[in-house]
């Protein structure tokens, strides 16, 4: 039996660089490009490409089918304990009841640390793109709930990219929007991801500590979402309150 292979002086640095690249892909979300990784880590592009190619070859990363960027691969999933995203029966019944009250889409998302994930997208309606939601939370009502909780939302926003002419891309405008979300306890976007669709979302907080644990959203036509919708917001908040003890 051979002994362990000794590391050369440069290998620990290479290992650290590879881990930094993996961490950046997790933080940025699916679709992050080599250029974005290089700029974020202040890493030479040649080094970034070399590490990315190695991680792809070892199946820790994959290139997206359209070659637009990178995402975590099969082997990366073995680096963390699997997350349980299945809803319990009682929580699912509450969400299903909400869906029975409206013809619009109802989606449920969870928040873990600084990450957002759809745990119960409406099966009868188009759901938000998970990659876009993770990378560009500022454009989504569910994402704005998360950003409004942060001491500095800029730490979670890499760039303010417009999806439509209505997308908020000014830092000052977004800052005012998020302060309103924190004040009012409701987030809204009207045609900022798709011109014809908008969304209203309310937070679900832990009953004991008030921590943001999930968000309940209703998506529909932009013009209708832009209305005051006081009855819809009351309906969302009522179901969010029912879900709180079931998700905390």
Helices and strands as residue ranges (DSSP letters): H 11-28, H 34-41, H 45-57, E 61-63, E 70-72, G 75-79, H 89-100, E 105-112, E 115-120, H 130-135, G 137-139, H 141-148, G 153-156, H 171-184, E 187-194, E 197-205, E 212-221, H 222-225, H 230-247
